[in-house]
Amino acid sequence: MKSTLLVAVFLILTASTSVGQTKNKRIERNNFKVIDVHMHASTPEFFKKAALANFGAHRKTANRMVTDPSILLKQTIEYMNKNNVQLGLLSGNNDLVQSWVTAHPNRFIPSFSPDTSIKDHRTAAIQFAREIEQGKWRAMGELGLAYDGLALNDPALFPYYEVCERKGIPVFFHTGLDGPEPQQLVSPKFKIELGDPLLLQDVVIRFPKLKVVIMHMGWPYPDHAIYMLYAYPNVYLDTAVVNWILGPSVFNRMLKEAVETVGSDRILFGSDQMVWPQMITPAVQAITRADYLTAGDKRRILWENAASLLKVP
């Protein structure tokens, strides 16, 4: 009888502890407002091959992608809500971007992606300028130039940068890494060295007032990315994808070094949710749980810097 009573007490205490832990986990909330500068209106079909990779860091996303476009949008909004992400800068297929913005005009900011396959971008840049005036676009990029075999300093897209400099809107450049086996699963033209952040020096010199954003913290060239912020006041850094695909030690080392070197006033939060909206959560937590960041650092990275750059009231 005594042993039965002890077992019952043990089970009750264990259940209470489990409930308490579950409750604590459930009520964990981010109290910082967030602007995510790196979101995609994605076509799941584009990621179909890459999403199956199951080695190294890619085990975190293998077989976890959302395959239905409508569900992707729905879950993106859900995870934005869970993490206090109030606004997202959205790029990808231009028509799909506009459809997401139309569906949720108070949650998404549209960013333009040029057709890199055309030979003369001057006419397209003129049309782009008109559409900015019409309020259709508030940024440019993510520019994935390396996927097309183009370097970050390729002059072909300079007509767009002239428009962005004149109109005061930022350009977001994909730098550094890609996903698993990039040449086989994404683009045979991709070469990592084409996305070295130091190549953006030519762009900054040519367009000294252009707001340039180095995406993915430039990894595996984080020192090059930090140098660009150190040297040029119109260069920014985004934390997207490296804040959840890499290990926390690598990410925290990069972010801590960036803040210690150049401060936190030009670092932007991004998730790069693509077809994994659930990864918005660890992306936000990588900032909110960083004990080396002050509350002011977190506010700047999560909201204030992006609000200033994108002219959010």
MARTORPA-781397 format. One record per residue (C-alpha): x, y, z; residue number from 0. Coordinates in nm, 3 decimals. Example, Ala and Ser with C-alpha at 12.3 -4.5 7.8 and 13.67 -1.06 7.14 Angstrom:
REM MARTORPA-781397
SITE         X         Y         Z   pos
SITE     1.230    -0.450     0.780     0
SITE     1.367    -0.106     0.714     1
This chain:
REM MARTORPA-781397
SITE         X         Y         Z   pos
SITE     0.000     0.000     0.000     0
SITE     0.282     0.234     0.097     1
SITE     0.475     0.164    -0.223     2
SITE     0.161     0.217    -0.429     3
SITE     0.108     0.554    -0.261     4
SITE     0.469     0.657    -0.331     5
SITE     0.435     0.565    -0.698     6
SITE     0.115     0.767    -0.725     7
SITE     0.281     1.071    -0.566     8
SITE     0.578     1.036    -0.801     9
SITE     0.352     1.020    -1.107    10
SITE     0.159     1.328    -0.995    11
SITE     0.478     1.525    -0.936    12
SITE     0.621     1.417    -1.272    13
SITE     0.303     1.512    -1.453    14
SITE     0.297     1.850    -1.278    15
SITE     0.656     1.919    -1.375    16
SITE     0.588     1.822    -1.737    17
SITE     0.284     2.047    -1.749    18
SITE     0.485     2.330    -1.600    19
SITE     0.764     2.285    -1.855    20
SITE     0.515     2.269    -2.141    21
SITE     0.338     2.576    -2.010    22
SITE     0.666     2.767    -1.980    23
SITE     0.763     2.669    -2.331    24
SITE     0.423     2.770    -2.461    25
SITE     0.422     3.114    -2.301    26
SITE     0.772     3.213    -2.417    27
SITE     0.714     3.523    -2.626    28
SITE     0.928     3.780    -2.799    29
SITE     0.849     4.123    -2.657    30
SITE     1.049     4.307    -2.923    31
SITE     0.876     4.431    -3.237    32
SITE     1.034     4.281    -3.547    33
SITE     1.080     4.377    -3.910    34
SITE     1.205     4.083    -4.114    35
SITE     1.402     4.223    -4.409    36
SITE     1.456     3.886    -4.571    37
SITE     1.137     3.703    -4.660    38
SITE     1.034     3.529    -4.980    39
SITE     0.712     3.477    -5.169    40
SITE     0.840     3.138    -5.277    41
SITE     0.736     2.881    -5.530    42
SITE     0.784     2.551    -5.346    43
SITE     0.863     2.373    -5.673    44
SITE     1.186     2.575    -5.699    45
SITE     1.314     2.422    -5.373    46
SITE     1.195     2.067    -5.439    47
SITE     1.538     1.914    -5.508    48
SITE     1.736     2.116    -5.254    49
SITE     1.483     2.050    -4.979    50
SITE     1.555     1.677    -4.988    51
SITE     1.923     1.712    -4.898    52
SITE     1.991     1.542    -4.567    53
SITE     2.354     1.600    -4.473    54
SITE     2.543     1.843    -4.254    55
SITE     2.349     2.156    -4.163    56
SITE     2.077     2.068    -4.413    57
SITE     1.939     1.800    -4.183    58
SITE     1.758     2.083    -4.007    59
SITE     1.523     2.132    -4.303    60
SITE     1.526     1.798    -4.486    61
SITE     1.172     1.680    -4.568    62
SITE     1.021     1.968    -4.367    63
SITE     0.932     2.207    -4.647    64
SITE     0.581     2.337    -4.709    65
SITE     0.478     2.221    -5.055    66
SITE     0.145     2.403    -5.099    67
SITE     0.179     2.775    -5.193    68
SITE    -0.140     2.879    -5.014    69
SITE    -0.038     2.694    -4.698    70
SITE     0.306     2.854    -4.721    71
SITE     0.154     3.201    -4.710    72
SITE    -0.083     3.104    -4.428    73
SITE     0.193     2.952    -4.216    74
SITE     0.428     3.243    -4.286    75
SITE     0.170     3.480    -4.138    76
SITE     0.114     3.243    -3.844    77
SITE     0.483     3.228    -3.756    78
SITE     0.515     3.603    -3.802    79
SITE     0.237     3.645    -3.547    80
SITE     0.393     3.398    -3.303    81
SITE     0.722     3.587    -3.309    82
SITE     0.593     3.946    -3.313    83
SITE     0.717     3.996    -3.670    84
SITE     0.494     4.284    -3.770    85
SITE     0.641     4.354    -4.114    86
SITE     0.832     4.155    -4.371    87
SITE     1.027     4.278    -4.673    88
SITE     0.921     4.040    -4.946    89
SITE     1.111     3.936    -5.258    90
SITE     1.092     3.652    -5.510    91
SITE     0.873     3.619    -5.815    92
SITE     0.746     3.974    -5.871    93
SITE     0.388     3.871    -5.948    94
SITE     0.375     3.642    -5.645    95
SITE     0.522     3.917    -5.427    96
SITE     0.246     4.153    -5.536    97
SITE    -0.021     3.891    -5.470    98
SITE     0.107     3.836    -5.112    99
SITE     0.120     4.212    -5.056   100
SITE    -0.236     4.247    -5.189   101
SITE    -0.354     3.971    -4.955   102
SITE    -0.176     4.121    -4.651   103
SITE    -0.097     4.487    -4.725   104
SITE    -0.021     4.569    -4.362   105
SITE     0.229     4.285    -4.320   106
SITE     0.448     4.285    -4.632   107
SITE     0.669     4.542    -4.806   108
SITE     0.736     4.465    -5.177   109
SITE     1.090     4.437    -5.312   110
SITE     1.170     4.418    -5.683   111
SITE     1.366     4.139    -5.851   112
SITE     1.503     4.218    -6.199   113
SITE     1.514     3.972    -6.486   114
SITE     1.888     3.909    -6.514   115
SITE     1.847     3.727    -6.844   116
SITE     1.777     4.042    -7.049   117
SITE     2.076     4.202    -7.223   118
SITE     1.999     4.573    -7.189   119
SITE     1.866     4.676    -6.849   120
SITE     1.834     5.048    -6.921   121
SITE     1.476     5.030    -7.049   122
SITE     1.376     4.797    -6.765   123
SITE     1.534     5.036    -6.514   124
SITE     1.325     5.324    -6.650   125
SITE     1.010     5.117    -6.600   126
SITE     1.132     5.023    -6.253   127
SITE     1.167     5.393    -6.167   128
SITE     0.808     5.456    -6.280   129
SITE     0.681     5.171    -6.064   130
SITE     0.866     5.308    -5.761   131
SITE     0.689     5.640    -5.813   132
SITE     0.359     5.450    -5.828   133
SITE     0.438     5.293    -5.489   134
SITE     0.477     4.943    -5.628   135
SITE     0.829     4.881    -5.491   136
SITE     1.016     4.999    -5.181   137
SITE     1.341     4.807    -5.220   138
SITE     1.535     4.596    -5.468   139
SITE     1.654     4.240    -5.413   140
SITE     1.739     3.983    -5.290   141
SITE     1.971     3.990    -5.590   142
SITE     2.101     3.636    -5.634   143
SITE     2.360     3.729    -5.894   144
SITE     2.591     3.437    -5.819   145
SITE     2.318     3.193    -5.925   146
SITE     2.339     3.339    -6.275   147
SITE     2.717     3.328    -6.279   148
SITE     2.739     3.706    -6.221   149
SITE     2.969     3.873    -5.971   150
SITE     2.836     4.125    -5.719   151
SITE     3.015     4.405    -5.904   152
SITE     2.886     4.313    -6.249   153
SITE     2.800     4.645    -6.421   154
SITE     2.503     4.500    -6.610   155
SITE     2.267     4.597    -6.327   156
SITE     2.413     4.943    -6.267   157
SITE     2.111     5.115    -6.431   158
SITE     1.891     4.983    -6.148   159
SITE     2.138     5.097    -5.882   160
SITE     2.132     5.448    -6.029   161
SITE     1.754     5.449    -5.991   162
SITE     1.772     5.316    -5.634   163
SITE     2.034     5.573    -5.535   164
SITE     1.825     5.854    -5.683   165
SITE     1.500     5.730    -5.527   166
SITE     1.658     5.651    -5.191   167
SITE     1.565     5.283    -5.174   168
SITE     1.803     5.007    -5.061   169
SITE     1.944     4.719    -5.263   170
SITE     1.974     4.377    -5.099   171
SITE     2.254     4.154    -5.227   172
SITE     2.278     3.779    -5.175   173
SITE     2.633     3.718    -5.057   174
SITE     2.823     3.404    -4.970   175
SITE     2.653     3.072    -4.913   176
SITE     2.391     2.874    -5.096   177
SITE     2.211     2.554    -5.006   178
SITE     2.322     2.193    -5.044   179
SITE     2.520     2.090    -5.353   180
SITE     2.440     2.424    -5.520   181
SITE     2.565     2.335    -5.869   182
SITE     2.363     2.011    -5.883   183
SITE     2.049     2.111    -5.695   184
SITE     2.009     2.484    -5.758   185
SITE     2.220     2.639    -6.033   186
SITE     2.517     2.502    -6.228   187
SITE     2.652     2.858    -6.264   188
SITE     2.675     2.922    -5.889   189
SITE     3.022     2.994    -5.755   190
SITE     3.073     3.106    -5.397   191
SITE     3.349     3.353    -5.485   192
SITE     3.108     3.554    -5.701   193
SITE     2.930     3.650    -5.379   194
SITE     3.232     3.777    -5.185   195
SITE     3.115     4.100    -5.010   196
SITE     3.441     4.277    -5.100   197
SITE     3.319     4.287    -5.461   198
SITE     3.054     4.535    -5.350   199
SITE     3.331     4.790    -5.301   200
SITE     3.304     4.870    -5.673   201
SITE     2.930     4.929    -5.636   202
SITE     2.971     5.155    -5.333   203
SITE     3.245     5.358    -5.503   204
SITE     3.032     5.401    -5.816   205
SITE     2.715     5.483    -5.617   206
SITE     2.832     5.649    -5.293   207
SITE     2.481     5.727    -5.165   208
SITE     2.327     5.390    -5.247   209
SITE     2.207     5.190    -4.946   210
SITE     2.369     4.847    -4.983   211
SITE     2.265     4.546    -4.774   212
SITE     2.498     4.246    -4.742   213
SITE     2.272     3.947    -4.684   214
SITE     2.360     3.630    -4.488   215
SITE     2.636     3.821    -4.306   216
SITE     2.853     3.735    -4.605   217
SITE     2.930     3.387    -4.468   218
SITE     3.180     3.229    -4.530   219
SITE     3.335     3.577    -4.571   220
SITE     3.215     3.744    -4.248   221
SITE     3.537     3.944    -4.206   222
SITE     3.492     4.086    -4.555   223
SITE     3.135     4.181    -4.470   224
SITE     3.236     4.351    -4.145   225
SITE     3.509     4.539    -4.327   226
SITE     3.254     4.680    -4.571   227
SITE     3.048     4.814    -4.277   228
SITE     3.364     4.944    -4.117   229
SITE     3.468     5.132    -4.432   230
SITE     3.137     5.257    -4.574   231
SITE     2.853     5.417    -4.374   232
SITE     2.589     5.328    -4.634   233
SITE     2.647     4.950    -4.605   234
SITE     2.427     4.725    -4.389   235
SITE     2.436     4.362    -4.279   236
SITE     2.151     4.113    -4.255   237
SITE     2.148     3.804    -4.032   238
SITE     1.920     3.584    -4.243   239
SITE     1.952     3.206    -4.271   240
SITE     2.290     3.195    -4.095   241
SITE     2.095     3.258    -3.773   242
SITE     1.934     2.915    -3.799   243
SITE     2.110     2.698    -4.058   244
SITE     2.455     2.731    -3.900   245
SITE     2.541     2.628    -3.548   246
SITE     2.488     2.890    -3.275   247
SITE     2.860     2.912    -3.204   248
SITE     2.938     3.021    -3.559   249
SITE     2.651     3.268    -3.579   250
SITE     2.710     3.420    -3.236   251
SITE     3.080     3.463    -3.307   252
SITE     3.001     3.654    -3.627   253
SITE     2.730     3.872    -3.475   254
SITE     2.930     3.950    -3.161   255
SITE     3.234     4.049    -3.368   256
SITE     3.018     4.268    -3.592   257
SITE     2.859     4.451    -3.298   258
SITE     3.192     4.494    -3.120   259
SITE     3.356     4.627    -3.437   260
SITE     3.096     4.848    -3.603   261
SITE     2.809     4.868    -3.354   262
SITE     2.451     4.747    -3.393   263
SITE     2.302     5.040    -3.585   264
SITE     2.343     4.890    -3.934   265
SITE     2.261     4.527    -3.860   266
SITE     1.921     4.403    -3.977   267
SITE     1.718     4.101    -3.875   268
SITE     1.618     3.855    -4.145   269
SITE     1.484     3.501    -4.140   270
SITE     1.494     3.388    -4.507   271
SITE     1.195     3.165    -4.436   272
SITE     1.169     3.045    -4.800   273
SITE     0.960     2.723    -4.774   274
SITE     1.034     2.670    -4.404   275
SITE     0.820     2.930    -4.222   276
SITE     0.880     2.747    -3.893   277
SITE     1.241     2.867    -3.905   278
SITE     1.126     3.222    -3.833   279
SITE     1.115     3.117    -3.466   280
SITE     1.480     3.011    -3.422   281
SITE     1.588     3.309    -3.634   282
SITE     1.420     3.553    -3.395   283
SITE     1.540     3.363    -3.089   284
SITE     1.899     3.383    -3.214   285
SITE     1.874     3.759    -3.149   286
SITE     1.647     3.772    -2.844   287
SITE     1.849     3.507    -2.658   288
SITE     2.190     3.657    -2.736   289
SITE     2.320     3.752    -2.390   290
SITE     2.602     3.965    -2.535   291
SITE     2.347     4.204    -2.689   292
SITE     2.195     4.485    -2.486   293
SITE     1.823     4.557    -2.504   294
SITE     1.912     4.856    -2.721   295
SITE     2.110     4.634    -2.957   296
SITE     1.814     4.399    -2.991   297
SITE     1.570     4.682    -3.057   298
SITE     1.795     4.823    -3.327   299
SITE     1.858     4.489    -3.497   300
SITE     1.500     4.366    -3.478   301
SITE     1.315     4.686    -3.564   302
SITE     1.471     5.031    -3.557   303
SITE     1.744     4.992    -3.820   304
SITE     1.506     4.841    -4.074   305
SITE     1.234     5.093    -3.995   306
SITE     1.477     5.375    -4.072   307
SITE     1.617     5.211    -4.385   308
SITE     1.275     5.126    -4.529   309
SITE     1.111     5.449    -4.410   310
SITE     0.856     5.268    -4.194   311
SITE     0.660     5.516    -3.978   312
